[in-house]
Amino acid sequence: MAVELTAVQKARKVQFANRRWFDDHLDELIAKYPGQVIAVHGDNVVAISSSNALRPEVQYREVVEQVQGKYDLDEVMITMVNREPVWNVWFPKKAE
């Protein structure tokens, strides 16, 4: 008997897959988007900030605006491309 996943469990499963993909492709992402904020969904980069010269919060806002309405925000990983550990991977919340 298969157990049905809740919406939160499904979103979490997608997020873990996004993170694995990001980790597996980090070298090529750093070569292409150093210091920029990107959105990852379904084994793809689906949004990119316009410049790494912008403050991180501005870059995050830019990327959120690019993905809103196109993807379920619970299933998009938004993070800065950097070799340093990223402690604040941001998972945007849906508008209530």
Secondary structure, DSSP 8 states (H G I E B T S, - for coil): ------HHHHHHHHHHHHHHHHHHTHHHHHHHSTT-EEEE-SSSEEEE-S-TTS-HHHHHHHHHHHHBTTB-GGG-EEEE--SS--S--B------
